[in-house]
Amino acid sequence: MSDGVRGDSEGRRLPAVDWVRALALLAVAAMLGTALQVMYHFIDVTGLPSQFLVLVALSFVFATVLARTVRPAVAVAVGAVLLAAGVWWYLSRLSGPVLWGVLLGDTLGLLTGRSLLQIANIRAWVLGVTPGPVVVTWYFAVRRQYAIAVAVAGGTLGFFVLSGDADVVTTLSGVVAGAVAVGLGDFDRRGEPVVSAETIAVVAAAMIVVPSVVSVVPTSAADVQVAGEIGPDASLEASLVNTDDDLSVQGPITLSPEVRFTVEADEGRYWRVASYDRYTGQDWVRTGGTDPYQGNLDPPPGPARRVDQTVRPETELGVAPAAWKPVQVDGLDGARVAEDGSIAPGGTVGSGDVYRVRSAVPDPAPAQLREAGTDYPEGIEEQYTQLPESTPDRVGVRTERLTRDADNPYETALTIEQWLENNRNYSLDVRRPNGDVADAFLFEMDAGYCTYYATTMATMLRSQDIPARFVVGYTSGQRVEEDRWVVRGLNAHAWVEAYFPEYGWVRFDPTPGGGRDAARQERLDEARASNESDVDTGGSEQVTEEWTATDGGSGTEQTPDGEASPTRSGPAPDVDPSTPPGGVITGDLDPDAPSGDGGGGDGGGPAFPSPTRQELALAAVALVGLAVGLRRSGAVGTAYRAVWLRYQPRTDDPAQDVERAFQRLVYHLGHDHYRSRLPTETVDEFLDAVDADERARRVAEIRERCRYAGEADPADADEAVRLVNELVR
């Protein structure tokens, strides 16, 4: 090997590997990969991951060919055409007419924090948009124009940062990879070897370590929730009932006893706020937008009964709770209607305001739901049976075995609801699992609160192709008069709605009522004993909380909250012969399935989440950079010298101990007087030059006698080491 070439077995000379260029290309690919990872997450949530990977691979191949055949201007034009064609293809797959004003508004929304997951046809968007930036980025990388390549890849990643879809680790990975690519590109153009690029490793490490120590991300207004910020001490209400379009499953949670509103109504209901249709494995997202309320809304299909409500907020609300399904609204200025039929105020509703809602409450009989069949509308089936491609197969397998005796979707839903209610404990103190929430709650956890129950039931239903959605709102609250309820923050709740042809959406609640109500009452009693403010209104502290059953309609009975529910109606479906008398499912119908408690016993799931591959890669870069930086700065040698100077372990050889003590003395005196002993200087001359005291001269005398007279004993070594220790200290 010589002159940068190498020989093969036939003696031919081949160019050596250009490591700088290879690493620069790898860095560009890593930065582009951070943006592609975000896109792949969208595809994983909604389907077609294999098609996406094939599309990305073809885009890389096409870009490589272009880099060998066309000029940059042509390549940019090709990328622009690909992007325009992809957007047009996406628009052509949208249902209904495309309003460019709406499209522009959606784009602005994405740039100000609206997640791309809220786009209904996200698959078409990703598949349409991906080729353009991939082709342009890789074209310029292959042509060694790394700064342009990084700019294109960075712009793509920046778009996802603005939409809130790129997390901190992904963003940091992309920034570090881009900086490394630009730095290596500079070395590549100057023809310098890869060993000269140590500075890049140091800079990359600093870019990782500094943000990890000092947070520079300010809190935005979007982070403020209805009842406080999401965090280690967040309230259940704050994690559920807010105006955001995405809902993240939380870990430990608290209950807020403050009164939110009162309701005058014919009967107690679950006061619904919103529903979420897209499940990511750890979060819920609601797609679609809202339209202005313009009069009466459509009632649900099938039998329904009228329930009128008068809602009086006791604090400022950004939502408009109401019984499902609202058909008339009065008193909400600027009221809007979501795609699912929920209502929302145009701004906030404050204390002293009043709004009225008329709802058509679905009232099908259990027999009707059993005979509803599975002829779902196409849009409903596609939107509400979606599951991430990464959902473990064992979720569907266990659900199928649990419900093997159910003859129809209604019995399937009842079986799942009852199994979760009887086989998991209610607890607010749980660790958020690192993987799929439903899978963890089904196989690894033994306790959780409503978010976990509802997420798991909706996922299990979807695994059996039954449309289901995650719903949030408030339970009916404390009944203080015949027709009045007081609703507090601790009444915030999550449940499930399943769709039945000809009858619409029907509520199911798999969360155990006993544990839930006990936790609420305990928190309320504690707040009253501590004289916390705003926990009672209108004499609610004088009313014993009792749930009085009323006529819930045909074939239904009351829940503990006083609400009629078809989910508790009629006999439970036939189950395994081992099921205890009374039809209560208390065990796992799959004898080969893993235990529900996962061996943990604390309901917490994995105690220490495993680091992701990105986090491990960032850690590796940081460690390499820190090692290089320490070596180049001399910090390692300085640290070693500091320890060597101050600590001298003893040996069995007195002469060796004396010699080391002398070397420590010379280093110490030279360091203190900013001069080293010159090669031509005798020991006495050096000691005179630094004005050494008698202790130093005594050490030199011992060393001289030991070295030239061959006289050394442990006492001499002890004295020399002691004297040098005194001088150093």
N, C-alpha and C positions, 0 to 999 in steps of 0.2 A: 504494500500500500504506500503510495507516495503521490504528492501533487494532487491530492483530492480525487484520485481514481483508484480503481481496484481491478484485479484481473480475474477472469473466469477460468474454467478448467482448460479452455483452449488457448489461453494466453491473450484473449482479447481484452481491451481496456474499457471498462464500463464506468460511467460517472457515479461518484459516491452519492449516497442518499442525502438529499437536501433537507436536513432535519428542521432548519428554521422555517422553510416553506411548509413542510408537512405539519408542523405544530401550529403555524398561523392558520392554515386551512382547518385544522381541527378546532381551533379557537372560534373561528367564524361559524363552523358547523354547530359548536356548542351554544353560541349565542342565538343562532337561528333556532336551535333545538328547544330553547326555553319558550319561544313563542309557539312552536309547533306542539310543545307539551300542553300548553293551554288549549290549543285547538283540539288536540287528541282527547283532552278531558271532556270537552263538549260532545265529541263523537262517542266517547265511552258512555256518557250519560244517556245519549239518545239513539245509539246504534251505529252500525256500519264502520267499525274500527278497521277492518281489513281493507275495505275500499279506500279509506283515508291513507293507510300506510302505502298501498300501491300507488296512489296518486302522488304522494310525496317522493317516492322512489323514482317514478317517471319524470317528475319535475327536476330532480337532481341530474338525471341522465340527459334530459333535454338541455339543461343549462350548460352542462359540460360540452355538449356538441356545439351549442351556440358560441361558447367561448373560443372554440377552434375555428369558427367559420365566419362570424359576422362582427361588425364594428359595434362599439358601445351604444351609439345612437340607435342602431337597429335593435339591439337587445332590449334597450329601455322601451322602445316602441312595442316590441313583442310582449314585454311584461305588462305594459299598460293595456294592450288589447286583451291579454288573458284575464286581467283583473276586471275590465269592463264586461267581457263576455261572461265571467263568473257571476257578477252582480246581476246582469240581465237574466241569466239562467235562474238565479235565486228568486228574482222578482216574478219570473214566469211561473214559478211553482207555488206562489202564494195564492190563496183562495180569495176571490172577490177582486174588485178593481183596485189598482195600486194608485194611491194618492201621493204625488211626489212631495207635497207639503208634509204629510204624515211621515214619509220616509226620511225627510230632512229632520223633522222633529225627533224621530227615533235615533238618528245618527248623533244629533246633539245630546240626546239623553245618554247615549253610550259614552260619549266623551266627558260626561259629568257624573259618572258613577253608576249608571244603569248597567246591570250585568247582561252579557250576551245570552245567558241562559234564559232570559225572559223573552227572547225571540222565539216565536212558536216553531218555526221551521229552521232550527239552528243547524241541522245537518246539511241542508241545502246551502246555507250561508257559508259554512266551513268548507265544504267541498268546492264551492264556487270561488271563494276568495283565496284559498291556499296557493294555487299554482303561481300566481303573479309575483308575490314577494319572494317565494322560494327560488324561482328562476332568476330573477334579477340579482338577488343576494349571491347566489352561488356562481353566477356568470362573472361578476366582478371579483369574487374570491379566487376563482381559477385563473383570472387574468392578473392577479397580484395587486389589484387595486382595493386593498383591504379596508381603507377608510370609507369608501363608498359602500362596500358590502356591509360593513358594520352599521353605517347610517340607515340602510334599508332595513336590516334585521332589527336594529334598535327602534326604528319607527314603528315596525309591526308590534314589537314587544311593548312599546310605549302606549300604543292604542289599548292594549289589554290592561295596562296599568291604570289608564284613565277610566276604563270601564269597571275597574275593581276586580277583574278576573285573574290578574297575576298577583300571587301572594308575595310576601317579603322575600322568601327564600328564592323563588323563581326570578324575581326582579334583580336581586343581588347577584344571582348566578349569571344572568344575562349581562349585567354591567361589567362584572369581572371578566367574563369571556370576551366581551367587546374590547376592553382595555388591553387585555393580553394580545388579542389579534392585531390591534393597531401597533402595539409595541413591537411584536415579532415581525410585522410587516415592514417596519422601519429597519430592523436588522437585516431582513431579507433584501431590501433594496440596496443596502450598503454592503451586502455580501459578507457580513460578519458571522462567525460561527455561533452555534447555539450556546456554547459555554459563556459567551459574552452577554447573554440575556438574563443574567442573574438579577439585575435591577428590576426587571419585569416581575419576577417572582416575588420580590420584596413588596412592590407596589400592590400586586394582586392580594397578597396577604393582608396588607394594611387596609385595603378596601373591604375585606371581609371582617377583620377584627374590630375596626373602629365603629362601624354601625352596630356591631353586636354589643359594644360597651355603652355607647351613647345613642339613645333613641332620638331621631330627628324628624319623626313623622308626627305632625300635629293632629290633635283630635278635631274632627270635622263635625259640623252640625248633624250630619247623618248618623253619627255614632250615638246621639242622645235618644234614649228610648222613652216610652211612656212613663215608666216608673224607675228610671235610673239606668246607668250604663251596664252593658253586658260585661261581666267580669266574675272573679271568684266569688263575690258576694251578691251577684245579680238576683233580682226577684224573678219568680216564675212569670209574673206578668210582663216584666221587661223583655224576657226572652221570647214571649209569644205574641202579645197583643201590641203591635206597633204598625207603623205605616210603611215599613220596608217591603220590598218585593221578594226578599229572600229571608229564610229563617234557618238559623244554625242551631243544631242540637247542642245543648250545653252540658257542662258537668255539674258540680254541686250548685244548688239553687236555694233561695230563701222565699218566704211568703210575705207579701205586703198586706197588713191588716187595714189599710186606709180605705175609706168608702170612696167608690168611684162614681156610682150613680144609683138612683132608685128607679124602679119600674112599677107602674100601675098597669095591671093586665088581668085578663080573665083567668089565666092560669100561669104557673111557672114554666118557663122554657129554658133551654140553653140559648143564651143571647149571643148569636153568631156574629163574628166580625169578618172573617175572610177564609178562603181555602187556598191550598197550594197543590199544584198538579205535577210538577217536575221534581223527581227525587234524584239526588246526585250520589247517594251513598252515605253522606254525612249532613246534607243540607236539604231544605225544601225551597223551591222557587215557584212563584206564580207567574205564568206567562200572560201575554195579552195586556191591554191597557184598560182605561176606563172611558166612559162616555157620559155626557151631561144627562142628568135625570130629566126626562121630558114628559112625565105623566105616568099613568098606570103601567106596571110591569106584568109580564106574563105569569100566571100562576103555574104551579107544577102540574104535570099530567096526572091523571088519576084522582081519586077522592082526596079532598082536603077540607079543613074546617078553618073558619075565620078566627083570628086572635088579634085584638087591638091592644096596642101598647102605648103608654105615655112615659117617655124617658126623661128624667131630670138629672143632668150631670151635677155632681157635687164637687168636681174638680175639672181642670181643663183636659179634654179628651181630643185626640186626633183621629178617633174612630167613632163609628155609629153602631153600637151593638143592637141587634134586633133578632126576633125569632125568625127562623127559616120557614117559608120563603117570603120576603117582603114584596108586596104588590103596590102599595101606596105609601108615600112619604110626605110629611108636612113639617115645616119648621127648620129644615136643614138648608141654609143658604148655600147655593152652589153645589148642591148634592150631586154626587156622581155614582154611576153604576158600573161595577166591575164586570168582566166577561162571564164570571160564574154566577152573577145575579146579586152579589153582595152590594150593600150601599155604603157610601163613605161621605163624610162632610167635605165641603169645598175647602175648608181650612180647619179650624179647631172649634170645638163646642165647649163653652165655659160654664162655670157655676152660674145658675140663674137662667140659663137657656132651657128651653123645652122643645123636644121634637116628638112627633107622633108617627107611628108606623102601623100599617095594617098588613098582616101576614096571612098567607094561605098555607097553613101547616099541613104537610102531607099526612094522610090518615089511611093508608092501606091496611087491610087485614093480613095477618100472617099467611093465611091460605092463599091470598092473592099474590103475595110476594113469592111463595113457593112455586107458583105456576107462571111466574113472569117470564121464564125462559132466558135465552142468551142472545136474542136478536138485537144486539146493541147498535145504535147509530154509528156509522163509520168514524166520524170525528171523535165521538166519546171513547170508542174502543182504542183508537190509536193514541189519544192524548192521555188517557187515564189507566192504561195498562203498561205504560213505559217503566222500565227499570234499567239501571246502568248495566252495560255489558259485563262489568266487573263483579256484579252480584254473584256471590258463591252459589253454585248449583245446589248445595245442600239445603238452602232456604226453601227452594221449590220442592225438593225431595221430602223434606220433613213435613211441609204443609200438605203435600199430597197424601202422605201416610196418615197424618192427623185427621184428615177430612175424607178418608176413603169410603166412609159409610154415608156421607152426605149425598143426597140425590139431586141437589139443585144449588145455585149460588147462595140463596138465602140460608139454607142449612149449613153451607160451607162457612158463611160469615158468622153464624151463630156459634159454630164449633170453635172457630179461631178466637172469637171474642171470649167465650167461656174458658177456653184453655189458658189464654193469657191471664185472665182474671184470677184463675185458680192456681196457676203455677209460677207466678212471679210476685214478689213482695213490693209494696209501695215504699219508696224511700226518696228523699230529696238530696241525699248525700251520696252521689255516685260519681265515679270518674268517667269522663267522656272517652269512649273507646277510640282507638287509633284507626281502625278500619271501618267497614260497613256497619252502620249503627244497628240495623235490623238483624244482621247476621250475628253481631256480638250479643245483642239482647236475647236472641233465640238460643245461642249455644254457649256463651261465656259468662253471662251475667245472671244474677238471681233476683235483682231488685232494680227499680227505676221509678220515674214519675211519668206523668201522662204523655210527654213528648216521646218517650221510648215506647210506651205501649201503642200509641197511635201510629208511629212510624213503622213499627214491626207488623201491626195488623194490616196496614195499607200495603206494605211490601208483600206479605203473605197472600193477600187477595190478588194482587197483581200477578204474582207468580202463577196463579191459577186462571189468568186471563179474565178476571173479574174487575171491572172499572172501579177504582177507589181513589179517594183524595183525602189529604190531611187538612183538618179544619181546626181553627182556633177561635176563641171567644171566651165567654164567661158562663159558668153554671148559673142556675137561677138565683142563688144567693139566699139570704136569710129572710124568711117570710115573717113580716112584722104585722101585717093585717091580712084580711081575707083576700085582698086583691093588690097587695103592695109588697115588693121585695127590695131589700137593701143588698147591693152588690159591691163587694170589696175587691181589692187587688188580689187577695188570696183565692178568689173564685175564678181567676184566669185558668183556662183549661184547653186541652187539645183532645180531639176525638176523630172519628173516621166517618166518612159518608161513602156508601156503596151505591152504584147505579143499577136500577131495575127497569127494564123496558116497560113502558106504559105507566110507570109510577114515579120515575125520576130518582132523586137522591134521597137515601134513607140513612138516618144516623145510627152508628154503632159506637159503643164506648167500652173498650176493653180494660180500662183502668179500674182497679178494685175500689169500690165506693167506701168501704169501711176504713181502710188505711188513709185514703184521701181526706175523708171528712174528719177523722181523728186529728190529722196533722193541721187542718184548718182551724178546728176548734181550739187546739192547744195553743196555736199562735195567737188567736184572738183573745183567749183568756190571758195569755202572757202580756199582750199589749194593753189590755184593760187594767191589769194589776200594776203595770208600770206607768199608767196614766199617759200613754202615748196619745197624741192628738189625732183627730179626724178618723177615729175608728168606729164611731157611732153617730147616728143621725135619726131624728124623728122618734126618739124613744126606743131605738133598737136594743140598747143595753138592758132594757127591762123585759124583753121578750125572750122566753126560752125557745131555743132553736128546735122546732119540731117540723117534720115533713108530713103534711096532711095530704092523703091521697084524694084525688077528685076523679070524676069520670073522664078518662083519657080518650074516649072514643071507641070505635069498634075494634074489639080484639086486642086492646092494649092495656097496660098497667103502669103504675107510677114507678119512677126511679126514686132513690133516696132524696133527690133534689126536688121532688115534687113534679117532675115532668113526665108526661106520657111518652112511652117509647116502644116502638114495635120490636125492638131488639130483645125485650124481655118477655115477649108474648108467646103463648102456646108452648107445647112440649119441646124439649131440646131434641135435636136430630139423633137418630140412632148412632151409637158409638160402639167402640170395642166391647166385647162381652165382659172384659175385666173392669169396665167402668163401674164405680161404686153405685149403689142404689140412689135413685133421685136424679140420675142423669148428669151429675156434676163431674166434669172431667178434671181429675186431680193428678194424673200421671201422664207420662209421655207414651203415646200410642206406638212409638217406634222403639222396640227394645234394643235395637242396635245403635240408636242415635246417641251422641254424647250427652252427658248429664247437663241439666239446665244450669247448675250452679258453677260449672266450669272449674270446680275445685277451689274457687276463690273464697266464697262464703261471705264476701263483703259487698257484693253487688257492684264492684267497681270495675270489673273488666281488667285489662292489662294495666299493671301498676306503672310500668315504664314503657311508653310508646317507643317503638323501634324507629331509629332515624331513617329518613328517606335516602334514596341514592343521591339526590341533589345535596342533601345536608352532608353526607359522607364525602362527596366530591369537594365541596367547599372546605370541609375540615382538612382534607388532604392538601389542597392548595395552600391553605393557611399555614399548615405545619411545615410544608416545604419552604414557603416564603420566609417564615420565621427562622427556620434553620439557616437558610442562606443569609438572611439579614444579620443574624447573630454572628455567623462566621465572618462576614465581610466587615462588620463593625468592630470585631475584636472583642465583643462582649463575653464570648465563651472563655477566651484566654484571660481576660481581665478577672472574670469570676474565679477561674481556676487559680490564678496567682493570688487572689485575695484569700482563698481558703488555704493555699499552700503556705502563705506567709504567716497565717495566724494559728495554724494547727500542724504540729509535728508529732506524728506517732513514733514511738520508740521501737528500736530493733534490737537484735542480739549483738550487733557490731558497734561498739562505742565509737570507732573511727568514722564509720558511716554517719552516725548521729552528729558527731562534731562537724564533719564537712557540710552536712545539710544546714546545721545551725549557722555556720559561717556564710553560706550562700544566701540564707534568709537575711542575715545582717547586711551584706553588701547590697542586696536588692532594696532593703528598707532605707538604708542611708542614701542610696542613689535616688530613690523616689522622693524622699523628703527634701533633697537639695537639688533636684532637677538636673542631675548629672550622673552618668554611669562611670564605672571604673574604666579607665582607658587601658587598652591592651599593653601599653608600655609602662604603666604605672605600677609601682610596687604597692604592697598592702599598706605599708607605713605612709607612703606618699598620699594614697587615697584617703586614709584616715585623717591625715593632717589637712587635706584639702576640704574635707567636709566637717572639720572641727569636731571629731568624734570624742565622746567622753571615755572615762576609764573602763566602763563596762564593755564597750565595743573593743577597746584595746586588749582587755583581758580575754575576750573570745578569740581575737586574732592570735594572741600568744598561745592559747590552748591549741588552736588549729595548727600553728607553726610547729609546736613541739610534737603534736600527734603525727603531722605529715612528714617532717624531716628527721625527727629523732626516733620515730616508731614507738612513742610512748603514748598510750591511750588506755584509760580504764573507765568503768561506768561512772565514777565520781566526776571525772573531767567532762564526760558527755552530759551528765546531769547539770553541771554548772553552766556549760555553754548554752544548753537549751533554755535554762532558767533565765540567764542574762538576756538572751535574744527575745524571749517572751516579754520580759519587762520593757525592753526598748520598743518593741512593736506596739505594746499596749499603752 
